[in-house]
């Protein structure tokens, strides 16, 4: 089957295709498309660089034939059985966290040379232990997310799926369906939801239960559901604890913090810290959490009612992440800026996100006010679904849909 090329990620990885001293680590929530991305890289190596089939070793550790590859020795034996002497090898290992002490094997092949190594993993444990300590400066991480809205439309075109000419309709479809690549192949919304629910179960069984001990699964799932149902809201451990107690659940701060860390490590949630613009310091305590895919929210809820505020924030957050920006929430006195973005050149941009500012002057003023209080000259954006745009005081009012579809930079 022809694979849709996720160009925004491929262009980041291409400069490192043949580098032997840097292990290419592709991370992301389970089923976000890491395997397909590696298969696309294999195709590019053969088509554009003349790499022969026998120079590529591709090992999928989730496949049935490799179910017994659980130790470093077994992995090394498998690699050696497929290695062609005297030729450079491009080694791809999918879901490498399935192998105990894999770091020793990977580091050995990197040290010996002759191998360009690509590995994937579905959770943060991959880079939180031995790999990060043994290979400091010897690997480069590429984080993959589920489909952004522009990729969602491109992938539908690629697979000849119907696209509504009204982009607002398609945005709603994207919100309700989510961005897992596999769901593009399904036409029925309920089938898409069923698939997403299976992904949630798979993450719990493979990326959580095998890694950490959760004594009270019911409490863990209650915390998971509560945070997912309140994604995009400013959250503190004490406030979360209080809200859960009001719902009849007593839980310690330590346990609550641990549950949130587990969800973040499994890449179900992403944490966005708050930053004080006046003191130039990060604010401890209060944070916002965004769901790695909106379908997680809708698979846990029976209705299709869309709260556009947090939903559009979530979309912009991951679009900016996919473009390589670091993100925080800004506080300016009593005002708040939805996002402060920073690129690798230390350039900044400030973003407010709203469904519309066309309803009233009060709404417009609210969205512009925090940006107008920022005194530096970095770009400032108000992003909405409005098509009647009104820039003011040097702040750019942009249509969120057009901005993302055109793959624009901030």
Secondary structure, 3 states (H helix, E strand, C coil): CCCCCCHHHHHHHHHHCCCCCCEEEEECCCCCCHHHHHHHHHHHHHHHCCCCHHHEEEEECCCHHHCCCCCHHHHHHHHHHHCCCCCCEEEEEECHHHCCCHHHHHHHHHHHCCEEEEEEECCHHHHCCHHHHHCCCCEEEEECCCCCHHHHHHHHHHCCCCCCCCHHHHHHHHHHHCCCHHHHHCCCHHHHHHHHHHHHHHHHHHHHHCCCCCCCHHHHHHHHHHHHHCCCCEECHHHHHHHHHHCCCCCCHHHHHHHHHHHHHCCCEEEEEEEECCCCEEEEEEEEEEECCHHHHHHHCCCCCCCHHHHHHHHHHHHHHHCCCEEEEEEECCEEEEEEEECCCCCEEEEEECCCCCCCHHHHHHHHHHHHCCCCCCEEEEEECCCCCCCECCEEEEEHHHHHHCCCCC
